[in-house]
Amino acid sequence: MSTKQKKKNIVGVKELRENLDKYISRVNKGETLTVFRRSEPVFKISPVDEWGDEGVWETVVDFTKGKKCGISAKELLKHLKKNG
């Protein structure tokens, strides 16, 4: 990537805020932008990979299966009100 292209993909926080639609359009076309604040890089904005794994979440614990245990929220509130 040339220096000119790198500079083109740098945007300040204020500029981003004031022209958000313009930069969203650029990202939708595949560009990745680096956002700077006070001459320091803060974050990057990049397109979401439509076919990637951004929308896939691993199930760590499935609380919908198995027997229910514990107390209901109603019972808990009643206990808390009674015992402060």
N, C-alpha and C positions, 0 to 999 in steps of 0.2 A: 504494500500500500504506500503510495507516495505521500510526501509531507503535505501536499495540497489536499489530498483526500482525507488525511488524518485531521487537519484543521477544520475541514468541512463537517466532520462528525463530532465536533466539540461544541457544546452550547452552555451558556451560563444559566443559572437558576432563574434569574429575572427574565431573560430572553425566552426561556422555556415556558415560564408561567404566562407571559404576555402573548405568546404565539403557539399555544399548546396544540391547536388543530393542525397547524403546519407541520409540527414535529411528529404528531401521531400519524399523519399521512406518510411522512418519510419512513417511519418505522414499519408501517403497514406494507411499504414497498420493499422491505428487507434490510433497511439500514439499521446499524447499531449506533447509538449516540452515547457519548460520555458527557455527563453533566458536571460542571465545575461551579464551585462557590469559593470566592476569594482566592482564585488561582490554584485551587486544590480540587482534584477529582473527588466527587462525592458518590456518584452511582452511575450505572449504565442502564440504558433503556434498549431493549432488544426485542425483535419480533418473537412471538410465541410459535414454537414448532407445532404446527397443526397436527402432525402425525407422530409427535414425540410423546413423552410420558408426563408432560406437565399436568394433565388432567387425570392421571392414574395414581391413586393413592393406595398404599399397602395397608391392609387391615391388620392392625396390631392386636386389638382385642375386640371381639364381637360380643357386645353386651346384650344383643337381642336373643342370643341362644342361651340355653341352660335355665335352671330353675331360679326363680326370684328369691332373693334373701334380703335381709335388712328390714328397714321400716319405711313406710311411705312418707312423703314430704308432709302430709297432713299430720301424721303422728309426731314427726320431728318438731313441727311448729308448736303443736300442743304441748309437748314436753319442754320446749324452750320457754314458752310463755309461763308455764307452771314453775319451772326451776330457775328461770332468769338467766 
